[in-house]
């Protein structure tokens, strides 16, 4: 995923256009939002039956900042030899990756909840 993101910036370097500040912003965005999504999923798996706390909501909110930041980057990065389309493909791949991670998380949550519910001890019967 990160290698595909770097492709546009390597193409810009070939025509002596340095976009290092844009690269730092985009790379930091990818790392921070991915880690916050991962940590929020760990918090959910720790106890899925409990209501989620403020930390969980903050982490999910930070992970959703990925989309507006990437849109702003796309609008502000200069177009060199009409290769800005590479960012569209990379952005589409990153968004598809997010949806796949969401689907996989949903499957794991359903699985863990079913395993957790199946391990409950049976209720003792009242004998009179």
N, C-alpha and C positions, 0 to 999 in steps of 0.2 A: 504494500500500500504506500509506504513512504518512498520507495524507489519510483513508483509511478508519479508521485507528487513532485519528486525532484527532476523529472524529465523536462518540464517546461523551463526550469531555471538553468539546466545544463544547455538547453538550446539557446537561451538568452546569452549565456556566457560565450558561446561560439561567435556571436556578433558583437562582442565586447560591451555588453550591457550588464552591469552588475545590479542584481536585485536582492542583495543579501538581506536587507531589512525586511522585505516582503517574505523571504524564505524563513527568517527567524520567527516572524509572527505566525506564519502558517504552520511551521513545524511545532512550535510551542502549543498552538491551538490543538493540533492533532494529538500530541502527547497528553496535554492536560485534560482534554475532554474524554479521551479514551480511558485514562486512569480514573477519572472521577466516575465514569460509567461502571468501570470494573469494581471500584470500592463500594459504590452504592449497591451493586448486585451482591457483594459479599455481606453487606449489612442486611440485605433482604434474606439471604440464605441463612444467616445466623439465627433468625427467629421469624419465619414468614407469617406466623399467626398474629404477632403483636402489631399494633399500629406503628407506623414509621415515625421516627423523630425528625427533628429539625435538620440534623446532619444529612439524613437520607434525602430530604427535599432539596437542600442546598447542592448536594452532589449531583442529583438528577438535573437540577437547573443549570449547573455549570456544564454538564455534558450536552445539554441542548443548545448552548452558545456556539457550538460548532457550525451550525448552518448559517446564522447571520454573519459570522466572521468570515467564512469562506465566500459568501456572496459579496461582501465588501471588498475582500481581496481581489476577487475576479473583476470587479468594477474599477479598481484603482491600479491594477498592474498594467503597464503599457503593452500594446500589441506589437510584437516584433514578427515581421514576415507572416502575418496572419496565422500565427501558431497559437493564438489564444484558445483555439478549439481544443487543444490538448488539455487545458484546465477544465473544460466542460466534460471531457471524457473521464478525467481523474476525479472531478467532483461527483459525477454520476456513479463512478465505481465506489467512492467513499460513502456516498449515501446508500448505495445498495449494500455495502458492507455493514453499515449501521442497522439496516433493516434485517439483514441476516443475523446479526448479533442479537437483535431484539427477539427474533423468532426462536433462536436457539435458547436464549434466556427463558422465554415463555415455556418451552418444552421442558427444560431442566426444572423450572419452578413447579410445573405440574407433576413431574416425576418425583421430586423430593417431597412434595406434599402427600402424594399417594404412598410413598414409602414410610413417611412419618406417621400417617394415619393407619397403616397396616400393622405397625409395631406396637400399637396401644394394647395394653393387657386387657383381657376380657373382664367384664364386670362380674363380680361375684354374685351368685344368686342368694336371695334371702331364703333360708330354710326355716320352716316353722315346725 
